[in-house]
Amino acid sequence: MTLKEIAREAGVSVSTVSRVINNNSKAASREVQDRIWEIVRRTGYIPNSAAQNLKMGSRFQDRAVSRSLACLFARTPDMMTDLFFNSLARSIEQEAFQHNYILKYSFSAFDIHAPSTYRLVVDNHVNGIAVLGRCDKQTLKFLKQYFNSVVYAGLNSLDANYDQVICSGRQAGYAAAEHLINLGHSRIAYIGETISEERYLGYCDALAAHDIPLRPEYIVNVKLSSEDGFRGAQILIERNTDVSAIFCSNDLTAIGAMRALQTNGIHIPKDISLISIDDIDTVQYLSPMLTTVHVPTQEMGQMAAKILIDRIEGGHRLPVKISLPFYLANRESCTSYRRPGRLQKRSE
């Protein structure tokens, strides 16, 4: 497979293909980039420099050979719809390619014991695996049996001796809740997972730091998805809670919550403020645009790939843990506290 053949199959120019695989994120639309990377992944394309070294019998041949990685989506059963982890995996793939590695396959922890997936893991022919999102120790132990090199990337720290690239979910959750508190809100609901979830702990920390009581009726424990975000907001409405702001633990959950609020005639931010974590591309195009904590997925993916490849190639042996910063992307869905009220369906 050559660049010209990839370009022909993708329906773009050779220069576009070259820019995309050389990590130029502005070279083409997201759809075109995904199409190109799918072809690269499927065909096992090797960059020309690597191919030339192979033909010439270079003494650097071992480093030039295209090797392969895998990704485990630990927190989502549908790998195609989770924009946050898809962005993270794409960044890993692009960075790995710069080191003559390809992302050979991805799979979800939700079907890891299905016969086809189990066989894929046991008979794997990849050099290492990137675990995206928190998973339990049993799953990590299972992976360690079959993959020599493992790196974890996510918002929740692992209490385990693995290479990790973290953007602290606890600190991000604290920052999100404190932003609402600084706007004058004290009745702040939480929608998202609560068990072993650092974003929830950050929410609790912020309330405690400002002497705001933690009220069980303000907390809705749901999975991180738009469907569950919608259901979580509906539960708050059915409880007739007197909240003035909602903190959703990720953007997908916030998108669902936003839809539920708007369906019930509750206006954002006039009636209620809404904040979340991730900063996926979609949230800039919502109405209102969503205020969220920006997580640096591109840098997390790049760093995870570098650490994983370094371990594969014997560069380090002790576990490495790197923490990356976040920042608040302040947009339209939050405003200063105005008046007391209850979260309930309003007539238009």
JODAKA-V596541 format. One line per field, one symbol per residue. phi: phi as a letter, one per 40 degrees, with the letter a starting at -180 (. if undefined). psi: psi as a letter, one per 30 degrees, with the letter a starting at -180 (. if undefined). burial: b if it has 16 or more other ideal C-beta (glycine too) atoms within 10 Angstrom, else e. A space follows every 10 residues. Layout:
phi: ???
psi: ???
burial: ???
//
This chain:
phi: .bdccccccc gbccccdccc ccgccccacd ccdccccccd cccgdbddcc ccccccgdcc dcccccbbbb bbccbbcbcc bccccccccc ccccccccbg bbccababcc bcbcdccdcc ccccbbcabb cbgcbccccc cccccbbcbb bbbibbcbca cbcbbbbdcc cccccccccc ccchcbbbcb bicbcfbccc ccdccccccb fbccbdccbb cbccaccccc cccccccccf cccbabbbca cccccccccc ccccgccbcd cacbaabhgc ddccbcbccc caccbccccc cccccccccc cdcgcabccb bbbbcbaccc bbcbaccbac ibcacbcc
psi: kleeeeeeef hlleeeeeee fggjfgflle eeeeeeeeee eefhkkleee eeeeefhkfg eeffkkllll kjjfgkfjff fjeefeeeee eeeeeeefgh kljelllkff gfgkeeeeee eegkhlflkk jjlklleeee eeefffkekk kkkafkkkil ilkkjkjjee eeeeeeeeee efggkfijlk kakfkhjfee eeeeeeeefg hkkjjeffkj jllileefee eeeeeeeffh lhlflkjkfl eeeeeeeeee eeeggkkkge eklklakehl eeffgljlkk klkkkieeee eeeeeeeeee eeggflekkk kkkllllkjj bfgklkkell akjlkkk.
burial: eebeebbebb ebeeebbbbb beeeeebbee ebbebbbebb beeebbbeeb bebeeeeeee eeebebbbbb bbbbbbeebe ebbbbbbbbb bbbbbbbebb bbbbbbbbbe ebeeeebeeb beebebbbbb bbbbbeeebb ebbeeebebb bbbbbbbbee ebbbbbbbbb bbbbbbbbbb bebebebbbb bbbbeebbbb bbbbbbbeee ebeeeeebbb ebbbbbebbb bbbbbbbebe bebbbbbbbb bbbbbbbbbb beeeebebbe bbbbbbbbbb eebeebebeb bbbbbbbbbb bbbbbbbbbb bbeeeeeeeb ebeeebebbe bebbbeeeee eebbeeee
//
